Amino acid sequence: MTTSDIRTPHERAAQSPSAQFPSAAKPLDEAYRRASLERLAAEHLDILVVGGGVVGAGAALDAASRGLRVGLVEARDFAAGTSSRSSKLIHGGLRYLEMLEFGLVAQALAERGLLLERIAPHLVRPVPFLYPLHHRGWERLYAGTGVALYDAMATVSRRRGGIPWHRHVTRRRIAAIAPGLDPGRLAGGLVYYDAQVDDARYTMTLARTAASLGAAVATGARVVSLTTEGRSVTGATVVDEADGTRFDIRASCVLNATGVWAAELESLGLTSPGLNIRASKGVHLVVPRDRFRSEVGVIMRTEKSVLFVIPWNQHWLIGTTDSDWDYDKSHPAASGPDIDYLLAHVNQALRVPLTRADVVGVYVGLRPLVEGGDSPASTAKVSREHAIVHDTAGLVSVAGGKYTTYRVMALDAVDAAVADLDRAPVPPSCTDRLPLVGADGYVALRNQIPQLAASYSLEPDTVDRLLGRYGALITEVLAATVTDPTLREPLAAAPGYLRAEAVYAASHEGARHLDDVLTRRTRISIEQPDRGLSAAAEVADLMGVVLGWTPQRRESELAAYRVRVDAELKSQLAISDDSANAARNPSWRRPARPPADAMS
């Protein structure tokens, strides 16, 4: 593959007047990565996006779809930070109504509808929740009014996305749909709907869509400094983590989408950081679905915020916490008290209490909250509105917000960056009308599940699951199984995933390390009791064939994963954030100032 393969849409159109946007998804393989790095080093970009989370990937897509020359660099992997560790919900934020943040809720509900209807119907799907009531009369009126307003705001946006209206349910009905709840604590309830997504896969799909529209995308490319001229930022110096090569990227504007690292990247510019970021730790537990019988998820109030019990394939996600984190941002850690807090609160509603023995997975994310001058003591009360800072020419920073509203954040950030471009007027954003790769043809393929199953000698349930992960790209995933039927088989230690999925992650989805597949392209690391250790060798073998790993490289990948799992398990036995961080990140020391290379 050559650098000409990743030209911008405008470049392709200039050479071929009849050229159209590519209908096929760009494979994010090693050849594409090398070509992207060559292009980043050689060209002058309109916008360089730093950060491969959902906002950064969304910004790269927004800019590429406007015909701009755009690059995206990420120090680790797509969604390696916050964007793989959320509650995996696409929602308006019912609790924000109580905080009177009506604008944020309305915006998020409109985005929820867009994702369901047009942008990613293959990746986002409705999910029902029960809101239990414990008091008769006033609580039903109070909660019912809030949920009715929630539904009404979605309707007014004209983007319900097929989400059903809420309904009131009796104790008897709850006993039928959620027999795992303790009936003695209930006076009835409300069932309402939101939506769900695999956050890491969605972020990767955004980046892949951006690449298919001409963006130069590279993971394992760490920004170590910003380059300047006069009082303007003119680009960045980047290190290729694969071989240590250092090179400069020239850009009219650097778009800082590094989340909790935003202030650190800003500090490499000409002025003091314009964003005051407060990192809020959110912990989630993963337990098998059979530990709690219910057809619906559950949302419960706590003394601090709300607690979700979210259906997740054959598991439940239970979360989340909301507390300050002042330690290593790359690898936040859950402590024993975090786990006990979640178990104690969920057990208040369950007929049979959960114990630590029921927990098969734990994951932790950091919310990049933007603080003002008089921020509240509790992170749960800090607004989830996003902020754009453009105090220095050539540098735009974006932070805050919610996963659900990533597209609006990306749009606003690119709009701000356009002011630094010395070129003809730039078209407005079109991402509200742009389906992600895998969306086109998805509905028709769902109607052909029996035929697809017969064609590839798979069970219809397996095809249904694959369609929910890849959409119309399912045929790419299964193409290798035609010549190698063993790839149709499930992974021995993780039967919810086919061997072909590990191969496809390395050949098409930009996975470069074992951890990328076990924790983000799949969710084996949080769905298996041994955190994926028993599946690691088989996945490494499959990836290694694609990526040309030597036996030494394979063993180093396995060793690194074992160290990670051991550190995480030790941290979850710690009694405080301080000791949990020490167990998870034993070499970390609180820096006197943020290090220049501490960005993701």
Number of C-alpha atoms within 10 A of each C-alpha: 11 13 18 13 14 22 20 23 22 20 15 18 14 10 9 10 9 8 13 11 14 13 11 11 19 21 19 24 19 19 13 23 20 17 19 29 22 15 22 27 16 14 14 18 23 24 30 34 29 30 34 33 31 34 32 33 34 28 37 37 33 30 35 27 27 19 18 24 25 31 31 29 29 27 25 22 25 34 26 24 27 25 27 26 23 24 23 20 21 27 22 27 21 19 16 16 18 10 10 10 16 18 12 20 22 21 17 24 31 23 27 29 26 20 26 23 18 18 23 24 23 27 23 24 21 20 20 20 22 27 23 26 20 14 13 11 10 9 16 19 10 10 16 18 12 16 22 15 15 23 22 15 20 25 18 12 14 13 20 22 22 11 21 15 16 18 14 14 18 14 17 13 13 25 15 12 15 21 17 20 24 17 17 10 16 17 19 23 23 19 21 23 20 21 22 22 24 24 26 26 22 25 25 26 24 27 33 25 27 29 29 28 30 32 30 31 31 29 25 20 26 25 28 19 19 23 19 17 10 8 12 17 23 24 26 24 17 26 20 18 14 10 8 11 10 15 16 18 23 23 27 24 29 30 28 26 30 29 32 26 21 24 21 21 27 22 18 22 21 19 11 13 18 17 21 16 21 21 23 22 24 25 26 25 25 24 27 20 15 11 15 20 16 19 16 20 22 23 19 17 13 10 6 13 13 17 18 22 23 23 22 19 12 11 20 23 24 27 27 24 24 21 20 18 19 15 20 17 20 18 17 26 35 31 25 18 15 24 23 13 13 19 19 13 18 22 15 14 19 18 16 14 17 16 13 12 8 14 22 18 23 23 21 21 27 26 29 24 26 23 18 12 6 6 13 12 10 12 20 17 14 17 19 20 16 19 17 18 16 17 14 18 19 26 27 27 28 26 29 24 23 24 23 25 24 22 24 22 27 27 23 18 27 25 19 19 24 21 16 20 17 9 9 6 9 14 13 13 21 13 20 15 10 16 18 26 26 25 19 19 13 20 14 10 19 17 10 14 18 16 13 19 16 12 10 16 14 14 13 16 12 16 24 18 14 21 22 21 21 22 25 22 19 19 16 14 21 21 14 16 18 13 9 11 14 13 21 19 14 16 19 14 17 19 12 16 20 20 22 23 26 27 25 24 24 26 21 18 24 26 27 21 20 23 23 21 26 24 20 25 25 22 22 24 25 21 26 20 18 16 25 24 18 14 19 23 17 16 22 23 16 19 26 20 13 16 16 10 15 11 10 9 13 18 14 13 17 20 11 13 21 16 11 16 17 13 19 24 20 19 25 23 16 21 14 17 22 15 18 25 29 20 22 26 20 11 8 12 11 9 9 6 8 15 13 14 16 16 24 30
